[in-house]
Amino acid sequence: MTHIEPQLLERVNTWLTPTFDEDTQNHIKHLIANNTEELKESFYKNLEFGTGGMRGIMGIGTNRINKFTLGKNTQGLSNYLRQQFPSESLKVAIAYDCRHNSKSLAKVVADVFSANGINVFLFEDLRPTPELSFALKHLNCHCGIVLTASHNPPEYNGYKVYWQDGGQLVPPQDAEIISEINRLDYSEIKFEANNDLIQYIGKDVDDIFIDASVKNGSFDTPSKAKDDLHIVFTSLHGTSITAIPETLKRAGYVNVHIVEEQRVPNGDFPTVKSPNPEEPEALKMAIQLAEKVDGDIVIGTDPDCDRLGVVVRNLENELVILNGNQAMIIMTHFLLEEYKQKGSISPNDFIGSTIVSTPMMQIIANAYNVECKIGLTGFKWIAKMIKDFPDQYFIGGGEESFGFMVGDFVRDKDAVTATLLACEIAAQAKANGFTVYEKLIQLYIEHGFYKERLVSLTKKGIEGAQEIKQMMIDARENPLKNVNGSKVVRIEDYQLSITKDVLSGKETPIEIPKSNVLIYYTEDGSKIALRPSGTEPKIKFYISVNTTLDNVAEFKATEQKLESRIDAILKDMKLN
């Protein structure tokens, strides 16, 4: 047997006690005898909460998703709920996605809550993540759980925690709950369900959620415009099939073509390399169908239906994928214009975005005299804005990673309502004789042409995590002075909570919570952000450049110049 470090062996031995079932113990013994590398990966740390809750590979061990790690989370959360609401009858809602083991793990979570005397509303089958956020508020629950790993590979699952307001956990609750979980011993988990406290929910909540989605995502589009719009939709084997077709139908859209090969929920995601609408390959079948049926707009959602990819026709009538920043700009502008036309916009209104998203959100907010609040990556921070500023009205907002939220009836990114909104925009544009893409170009002419690109480097396992950590240390200790021949004029370090004016040396505090993000701003208006992913073994580089655009005729040439500038930045940073 290969040598196992004492600290690791101590963790492993805990799982060889009677607290853990015989199958678990036998599996661990097999790893000890035959695969110490896998043993080490499974036990070298505890799974941690990141930007999108806790995600990990399913399997045995402290660094894996299984009934014991999720049971411990749930027991810790149960204890915390009792401390926070000592005299209340506690209620939680639970949803889950299409992944392997999601249904059984959701029942484990429900069992533990019920064993702690907590009333549980458990969805009878898979449902979109935004519906959980909605249901939590609708049923007046104290918290909610979604079992999902979003767009991660098939071997992953995850656990997202939502609080009373319908948003994901944020400080200080997150740290307090994690402390409570870490204090627990696995032997303290109560797995014995009180089934009298578990109530299954389904169509009753679906109908109310879908009606609310139609109400929030509809904007006086004429019936004929809806009839004339040809929509292609794919659920990419995920949960959106339970809500989006019905939402579009109730909103009056009849020409909806569904990619049948991807309609059935399947945790293997057999027709795609990755069920991620950010990846062009994931939308390939939907685009092929759109070519056959002369589709005007294509929409694909990730497995838990909180993010969407939007495909429209460009100036040459070719189908092209809008990136998350472009979709967010179009949707936000449409909402602001609608509010303005109705005379219901005020300086007290706000939109939301994130530090790694396009700066163009701020420019558009200024044009409509509303505030653009900027938060850390992850929609929990946009939900927190709504919670922290109850006297201000939230119109909508998004982030570059294909997430958008319309109003505050759901407190997380919501591909159901955002899909309807995208169709409303496309239908109205077509009825008025132009395309969504032409509308985007017009916004570039009015507000400046901003172009973004995301580059991700995948670094798996223990060594990969260390490599990513070192890359961020190096970037802080040896900050860039020039990028592609343009001087760095400002550096924002969100871990140190400091903005530094490089020319004057003046440092200003950053008021939002700490995060491991570094952003460089250059003299020519470029913005380069470095950020380790909170949900995947990746380090991400977000590049934004901009220039002016005078007219549509110059669009293609100007776009190519901006693309070339991004290429040059990546080459200068040795990222291509």
Secondary structure, DSSP 4 states (H G I P E B T S, - for coil): -----HHHHHHHHHTTSTTS-HHHHHHHHHHHHH-HHHHHHHHSS---EETTEEEEEBSSSTTSBSHHHHHHHHHHHHHHHHHHSTTS--EEEEEE-SSTTHHHHHHHHHHHHHHTT-EEEEESS---HHHHHHHHHHTT-SEEEEE--TTS-TTEEEEEEEETTSSBP-TTHHHHHHHHHHH--GGG------GGGEEEE-HHHHHHHHHHHHHHH-----HHHHHH--EEEE-TTSGGGGTHHHHHHHTT---EEE-GGGTS--TT-TT-S---TTSGGGGHHHHHHHHHHT-SEEEEE-TTSSBEEEEEE-TTS-EEEEPHHHHHHHHHHHHHHHHHHTT---TTEEEEEETTS-THHHHHHHHTT-EEEEE-SSHHHHHHHHHH-TTSEEEEEEETTTEEEESSSSSS--HHHHHHHHHHHHHHHHHTT--HHHHHHHHHHHH-EEEEEEEEEE--HHHHHHHHHHHHHHHHHS--SEETTEEEEEEEETTTTEEEETTT--EEE--SPP-S-EEEEETTS-EEEEEE-SSSSEEEEEEEEEE----GGGHHHHHHHHHHHHHHHHHHTT--
